[in-house]
Amino acid sequence: MTHRPIVWLAILALSAVALPTVADGRQEQEAVSGGKPLSYWMARLDNRSDTTARAAIKEIGANALPELIRILRHLQPSSDKDRGRALDVITCLGPAGEPALPDILPLMTNQNRQLKIRAFFAFNAISPDAQMARPVLPALMEALGDQEGTMRLAAMNALAALHPPPPEAAPAFVRLLNDSDGMVSGRAMSCLVAQTNVIVLPMLDQRLHDKDSYVVAEAAAQVGVFGAAAAASVPRLKELLDAPLLTVRLAATNALFAITGQKIFQPAPAENANISYNFPGMPFYQVLDIYEHLAGKKVTLEATPKNAQTLRVFTSSPLTKNEAMQLLEDVMKEQAGLVIVHGPDGALTTVAKPQDSPQ
């Protein structure tokens, strides 16, 4: 008899572990991935680069929606942090988050600007039918003129995600081609290219003559989208077949085939080509980490880049491992002024590019 209270305490403790959460007067079992509840993974999403959290949320999938919708319906300002996290989860889920759309739309006109931006991103990830978005179109169009670049970018992404895109969006995107924020103007160009709006062809032709190889490679890839309509760019694209950077040559080759239908002979690579990059501005040391991973060894830095050095890398088609290493070496030389020297013993070392060395 003296041990009975201890037995009951043990039973109660076990029951507490298995008891589902209680919310709004109902019992609900929180979705789990890897033994951790959804709320745990939601909090980890505060770190935008946490790929483990994103993978866990994708694994949970639509099972997360009941809890996410419940959170979105909490209208008190004190709930904004949780609602923001719920929107981030829906952004991660993508089209699977569509059942939450009716609860996202009111947040796209919210006075809390950060919540509004995150609602735009969630809306973009869902990519809904244009008819479903009619109630928020005025808010999206107005946000294209916002003073904050992030707001303009989020609104543009949301509009571009609609099927079909609303006709009033195209003229606004054209105006944003001259936006002071490079991210906004670049995205406006991408949206108009995706719509094959020929108004951008003269600007793309100008970019084919830019001194920045990233700009040239991206422009060549975008010109190719227009096919025969971009015939005026053929002479410049033929010149770019002799460009020093591999990605520029590949982009020009692909664009010429798309425009003329004539394939330029290229020898088949001896290894699989499955590496693609699009870094509009990645810190130098992150790019170096990628290079070291490909090389399978560390690089000794006898010369270092300037502070806060970033690199821009764009590939229009997949590369082999050797091509990717050569590309990153060329980019570090061109943009950071550093040359990677391959020693006779296989060691890799960075040295400063001689001032009179050609690009």
Phi and psi in degrees as a GROMACS rama.xvg file:
@    title "Ramachandran Plot"
@    xaxis  label "Phi"
@    yaxis  label "Psi"
@TYPE xy
-69.7489  -19.1084  THR-2
-91.5933  -6.61631  HIS-3
-62.6251  -42.8318  ARG-4
-58.3062  -36.4738  PRO-5
-66.6046  -40.0684  ILE-6
-62.4411  -43.0521  VAL-7
-65.3463  -39.0024  TRP-8
-62.101  -39.6783  LEU-9
-64.8895  -40.9696  ALA-10
-64.4224  -42.496  ILE-11
-63.6386  -38.9955  LEU-12
-64.2043  -42.6397  ALA-13
-65.2572  -37.2914  LEU-14
-64.7829  -36.6085  SER-15
-64.5962  -35.934  ALA-16
-66.6078  -38.7507  VAL-17
-87.644  -8.55131  ALA-18
-70.0833  127.509  LEU-19
-68.3402  160.42  PRO-20
-69.4783  153.153  THR-21
-115.058  126.356  VAL-22
-144.02  133.022  ALA-23
54.9986  36.8755  ASP-24
78.0682  4.58285  GLY-25
-120.365  153.454  ARG-26
-90.9975  128.043  GLN-27
-134.896  136.667  GLU-28
-91.5006  119.998  GLN-29
-72.2628  135.635  GLU-30
-62.343  147.611  ALA-31
-130.586  146.038  VAL-32
-141.627  131.988  SER-33
60.4898  28.9036  GLY-34
79.1133  1.33884  GLY-35
-113.275  141.685  LYS-36
-74.6529  163.391  PRO-37
-53.5199  -42.0169  LEU-38
-59.5138  -33.8995  SER-39
-63.9127  -46.8439  TYR-40
-70.0088  -32.941  TRP-41
-60.3461  -44.7942  MET-42
-64.0762  -36.1416  ALA-43
-69.1772  -21.2581  ARG-44
-67.2352  -11.4268  LEU-45
-58.7971  -27.3034  ASP-46
-89.2026  104.18  ASN-47
-60.9961  -22.5635  ARG-48
-96.2999  9.85821  SER-49
-78.8698  89.9383  ASP-50
-70.2916  -26.8679  THR-51
-64.8453  -42.2626  THR-52
-64.1158  -40.968  ALA-53
-64.3075  -41.0936  ARG-54
-64.8774  -39.242  ALA-55
-65.3168  -41.1896  ALA-56
-66.7631  -39.3006  ILE-57
-64.3334  -33.5635  LYS-58
-67.0844  -40.4558  GLU-59
-64.403  -42.0016  ILE-60
60.0791  -138.563  GLY-61
-64.7464  -15.5592  ALA-62
-64.3384  -17.8729  ASN-63
-80.5727  -17.6209  ALA-64
-61.3694  -43.0135  LEU-65
-55.4502  -43.7462  PRO-66
-69.5258  -40.3191  GLU-67
-63.4292  -43.429  LEU-68
-64.7514  -39.1129  ILE-69
-60.9114  -41.4312  ARG-70
-66.7106  -43.3182  ILE-71
-61.5513  -25.5542  LEU-72
-85.148  -2.01273  ARG-73
-79.2009  110.983  HIS-74
-92.5561  -5.7952  LEU-75
-69.4314  140.936  GLN-76
-55.741  -29.4099  PRO-77
-66.0354  -15.487  SER-78
-91.5685  1.10577  SER-79
-61.3447  -35.6489  ASP-80
-63.7673  -45.6339  LYS-81
-66.3368  -37.861  ASP-82
-66.6227  -38.4362  ARG-83
-61.0392  -42.3273  GLY-84
-65.2741  -38.8543  ARG-85
-62.3754  -39.2735  ALA-86
-64.8142  -38.4851  LEU-87
-62.9691  -38.1175  ASP-88
-64.5288  -41.9537  VAL-89
-65.0738  -38.3892  ILE-90
-58.7413  -40.2596  THR-91
-67.8271  -35.4134  CYS-92
-72.7019  -29.0867  LEU-93
71.9087  -141.897  GLY-94
-56.4177  -23.9032  PRO-95
-64.8833  -16.0194  ALA-96
-86.4287  5.50775  GLY-97
-56.3604  -35.6332  GLU-98
-58.044  -19.4818  PRO-99
-87.6582  -2.83066  ALA-100
-55.769  -44.0917  LEU-101
-58.0598  -26.4752  PRO-102
-91.1096  -12.4341  ASP-103
-84.9728  -37.9888  ILE-104
-53.9607  -44.9253  LEU-105
-62.3964  -28.7026  PRO-106
-74.7442  -14.2697  LEU-107
-77.1541  -5.66055  MET-108
-120.613  16.7653  THR-109
-69.1783  150.18  ASN-110
-75.0907  -22.0122  GLN-111
-75.9084  110.456  ASN-112
-64.6049  -39.997  ARG-113
-65.8183  -38.5076  GLN-114
-66.1432  -38.0408  LEU-115
-63.9675  -45.3974  LYS-116
-61.8728  -42.9175  ILE-117
-67.6356  -32.1958  ARG-118
-66.0711  -38.6004  ALA-119
-60.4577  -43.8345  PHE-120
-64.8532  -40.9694  PHE-121
-64.2022  -41.9541  ALA-122
-59.714  -45.213  PHE-123
-60.5155  -42.5283  ASN-124
-65.2328  -34.2831  ALA-125
-72.1095  -34.2389  ILE-126
55.0211  63.63  SER-127
-79.85  172.064  PRO-128
-66.3508  141.336  ASP-129
-58.0441  -34.45  ALA-130
-63.4388  -35.1378  GLN-131
-68.987  -22.1219  MET-132
-93.65  -2.49274  ALA-133
-50.0766  -41.1419  ARG-134
-62.4297  -25.218  PRO-135
-107.486  1.90728  VAL-136
-57.1983  -44.4855  LEU-137
-58.2861  -39.5374  PRO-138
-66.3302  -39.3399  ALA-139
-66.7902  -44.3731  LEU-140
-63.2441  -40.0465  MET-141
-64.3412  -38.5808  GLU-142
-66.6229  -20.7228  ALA-143
-63.6794  -20.5668  LEU-144
-102.776  11.4887  GLY-145
-64.98  153.39  ASP-146
-71.6178  -24.785  GLN-147
-90.7272  125.742  GLU-148
-60.3547  -36.9071  GLY-149
-62.8325  -36.9925  THR-150
-67.9265  -43.0959  MET-151
-61.887  -42.7329  ARG-152
-65.2039  -43.3738  LEU-153
-64.7877  -40.1991  ALA-154
-66.3288  -40.4192  ALA-155
-65.1377  -41.9563  MET-156
-62.0138  -40.3129  ASN-157
-64.5374  -42.2185  ALA-158
-66.9908  -40.5204  LEU-159
-67.1871  -22.1657  ALA-160
-80.8156  -10.8094  ALA-161
-73.8014  147.32  LEU-162
-124.461  111.742  HIS-163
-79.5904  163.221  PRO-164
-63.1765  140.202  PRO-165
-66.3672  139.213  PRO-166
-60.9394  -27.9364  PRO-167
-73.193  -11.2665  GLU-168
-75.1102  -37.2379  ALA-169
-57.9576  -49.1063  ALA-170
-59.7546  -34.6582  PRO-171
-68.1262  -38.9889  ALA-172
-63.8134  -38.0656  PHE-173
-61.4842  -41.8766  VAL-174
-63.1425  -34.849  ARG-175
-76.1876  -7.06517  LEU-176
-60.8698  -25.1271  LEU-177
-104.057  20.5299  ASN-178
-63.9238  146.549  ASP-179
-69.8097  -21.3754  SER-180
-90.2794  118.667  ASP-181
-60.9813  -33.5573  GLY-182
-65.2803  -39.1465  MET-183
-69.8644  -47.8969  VAL-184
-64.5629  -37.9648  SER-185
-65.5845  -39.455  GLY-186
-68.8214  -36.7182  ARG-187
-60.2083  -41.5817  ALA-188
-61.9801  -46.0074  MET-189
-60.7657  -39.7308  SER-190
-65.2258  -43.1727  CYS-191
-70.4285  -34.5887  LEU-192
-64.5621  -43.0109  VAL-193
-60.3744  -29.4798  ALA-194
-89.7522  3.98455  GLN-195
46.1233  48.3651  THR-196
-84.1474  108.841  ASN-197
-66.8882  -6.99193  VAL-198
-62.4586  -21.4873  ILE-199
-88.8527  -8.28413  VAL-200
-59.4551  -43.6819  LEU-201
-60.1025  -38.3756  PRO-202
-68.1876  -38.8584  MET-203
-64.3013  -38.7427  LEU-204
-62.4911  -37.8704  ASP-205
-63.3249  -40.2842  GLN-206
-67.8356  -23.4841  ARG-207
-65.3755  -15.669  LEU-208
-103.258  7.02106  HIS-209
-67.3521  155.078  ASP-210
-80.6211  -17.2087  LYS-211
-86.2944  117.137  ASP-212
-63.1155  -30.7414  SER-213
-62.3269  -46.3169  TYR-214
-61.9226  -42.4669  VAL-215
-65.0792  -47.3981  VAL-216
-62.7781  -42.2509  ALA-217
-65.5784  -41.5525  GLU-218
-64.3602  -40.6089  ALA-219
-61.5967  -42.8778  ALA-220
-63.7007  -38.3484  ALA-221
-72.5957  -37.3309  GLN-222
-60.0479  -39.3215  VAL-223
-61.4559  -24.3413  GLY-224
-61.5711  -28.9496  VAL-225
-83.6145  -8.52983  PHE-226
60.3703  -138.631  GLY-227
-60.0244  -22.8502  ALA-228
-64.9982  -16.8454  ALA-229
-100.755  25.7479  ALA-230
-57.9634  -27.9734  ALA-231
-64.8794  -19.3171  ALA-232
-88.8589  -4.85543  SER-233
-58.2868  -46.2844  VAL-234
-56.6596  -43.7244  PRO-235
-68.0642  -38.7351  ARG-236
-62.7504  -36.5471  LEU-237
-65.7401  -36.7494  LYS-238
-63.2907  -36.3739  GLU-239
-72.6661  -9.87283  LEU-240
-64.2871  -18.0406  LEU-241
-105.463  13.9569  ASP-242
-64.0528  148.252  ALA-243
-68.3701  -28.2433  PRO-244
-90.7968  130.908  LEU-245
-56.677  -44.0854  LEU-246
-65.5637  -31.8257  THR-247
-67.7594  -43.2601  VAL-248
-62.8506  -43.1356  ARG-249
-65.267  -42.3729  LEU-250
-63.5388  -40.8931  ALA-251
-65.6685  -40.9582  ALA-252
-60.5512  -47.7469  THR-253
-64.7196  -39.2194  ASN-254
-66.3863  -41.2508  ALA-255
-62.7981  -39.3744  LEU-256
-64.6469  -41.6129  PHE-257
-65.5958  -32.4517  ALA-258
-85.8309  -44.1915  ILE-259
-101.286  -19.3964  THR-260
78.5593  3.00162  GLY-261
-102.069  119.313  GLN-262
-85.2648  129.957  LYS-263
-85.9167  129.789  ILE-264
-62.4299  130.684  PHE-265
-136.427  133.499  GLN-266
-64.2898  141.879  PRO-267
-66.7153  135.297  ALA-268
-66.4685  150.814  PRO-269
-80.842  -8.09779  ALA-270
-136.1  167.936  GLU-271
-64.5728  137.869  ASN-272
-103.822  103.314  ALA-273
-141.645  21.6813  ASN-274
-114.628  123.927  ILE-275
-130.414  146.778  SER-276
-134.361  147.343  TYR-277
-150.866  88.8532  ASN-278
-113.198  99.2421  PHE-279
-66.9646  -19.9406  PRO-280
-178.196  77.4658  GLY-281
-98.6564  137.263  MET-282
-52.6387  141.092  PRO-283
-51.421  -45.5022  PHE-284
-70.2705  -24.5881  TYR-285
-70.3192  -39.3674  GLN-286
-65.7273  -40.0416  VAL-287
-61.661  -38.3856  LEU-288
-59.9873  -41.4544  ASP-289
-63.0242  -43.6695  ILE-290
-61.9076  -44.8636  TYR-291
-63.9616  -35.2981  GLU-292
-63.922  -42.2969  HIS-293
-65.631  -40.4236  LEU-294
-76.0654  -23.315  ALA-295
74.8204  19.9741  GLY-296
-158.832  161.855  LYS-297
-82.0463  154.523  LYS-298
-106.048  127.989  VAL-299
-81.4699  125.498  THR-300
-94.7044  89.305  LEU-301
-80.5141  -21.1618  GLU-302
-128.71  144.251  ALA-303
-123.063  156.646  THR-304
-76.9503  168.246  PRO-305
-67.7847  162.077  LYS-306
-59.0536  140.3  ASN-307
59.5756  27.3488  ALA-308
-63.5751  129.754  GLN-309
-119.105  158.204  THR-310
-126.335  147.224  LEU-311
-116.523  122.976  ARG-312
-134.089  131.304  VAL-313
-139.154  131.223  PHE-314
-120.327  132.971  THR-315
-89.7225  -13.6843  SER-316
-151.629  158.027  SER-317
-63.0841  149.215  PRO-318
-115.375  158.205  LEU-319
-78.1369  169.999  THR-320
-59.9165  -45.934  LYS-321
-64.4427  -39.1683  ASN-322
-65.4911  -39.5458  GLU-323
-64.9067  -41.0836  ALA-324
-63.752  -43.1452  MET-325
-63.3887  -40.864  GLN-326
-60.4236  -48.9738  LEU-327
-64.1374  -35.6781  LEU-328
-62.6584  -44.5471  GLU-329
-63.048  -40.2454  ASP-330
-66.9323  -42.736  VAL-331
-64.1651  -34.3319  MET-332
-70.8192  -46.0009  LYS-333
-70.7482  -42.5058  GLU-334
-100.229  -26.9445  GLN-335
-111.994  -5.84774  ALA-336
70.1701  26.6894  GLY-337
-120.007  136.722  LEU-338
-111.43  131.766  VAL-339
-92.0902  117.907  ILE-340
-96.6531  130.124  VAL-341
-94.3121  110.632  HIS-342
-75.6245  161.265  GLY-343
-61.8502  -24.3074  PRO-344
-90.9953  7.00819  ASP-345
90.2076  -4.69008  GLY-346
-68.7193  148.66  ALA-347
-115.152  131.828  LEU-348
-140.251  140.293  THR-349
-93.6064  135.929  THR-350
-130.491  158.32  VAL-351
-70.0698  138.23  ALA-352
-67.8537  129.585  LYS-353
-56.7899  143.06  PRO-354
-61.5348  -30.3786  GLN-355
-94.7566  9.40079  ASP-356
-75.0269  135.234  SER-357
-66.1878  153.645  PRO-358
